[in-house]
Amino acid sequence: MREPDPGVVLGLHRSRYERHLLTGALDLGIRAIDTSFNYLGFRAHEVLAKVAGDVLGQFRLATKVGYFPAAGRSAHSLAPGRLRTAIEQTNRDLGRTPDLVFLHNPEDSLHGEPAHARVTLANACNALQEATAEGLCRAWGVASWKPSLLLTAVDLTAPRPSVLMTRAGLLVGLETLDASDALAGIWDIREANRWGMSPFGGNATDQIWTEFDPRIFLEEPPSQLSRLQAAFRAAYSLPKVSTVAVGSDNLAHLRELVEALRYEVDTDKVLNYRGLLRGRGVAT
């Protein structure tokens, strides 16, 4: 078994929740998993505990709340009571206390006037802060797909998340990169507590990864390093994060990604890349 590698989180968004995937991740040194209250048709926590309850204690377990079942679909809500109930159910279904609970895409419920959005978000932050204080989770954070929509909704008098998770990687637009950095600054979240997600834009088989060579962003990459490995490594710098959540049911693929972390990113090239995006007005 390898030494733990805190920089990789096994994301379970599209996972089949099979035991061998979790035990294989442990063998690779992965010690964190990321799931959500609404994954797997709102059964993710229950199934996870059933298939691998005896090994869950070896992981730092992160989950998310914000989406709820509604007439055969999912609906988003930041109502404090619903968030609290979801966290309580999460504890019961997992059979353990989650280490980290993210407020899941809060921007999906922040509509209308900025003043109303600030109150809505502040109330949700208070709910997660209270859940943490009462021992229903060990810490809480915000996971946002569109962080730019949160910038005008932050109330600096409200509790602040300890972890921020946003999209990361070469397919992330300038608007999201800038907003991620801005939110981290507003909430005083250091790089050590910044997470990235969706490093391949949701599709590691997309044609772009055969047409574009991300190895240019690494310092002296070996010839055997694949383009996907390079893209994954570069994601830690776009924006600057310490941890990236990546989903795969393929242990060989996960092994390659862990191996990619041995190589260094060329910081100057990343800065030049962001400068090119800004100069061309590429925002999305």
Disulfide bonds with the S-S distance in Angstrom:
none
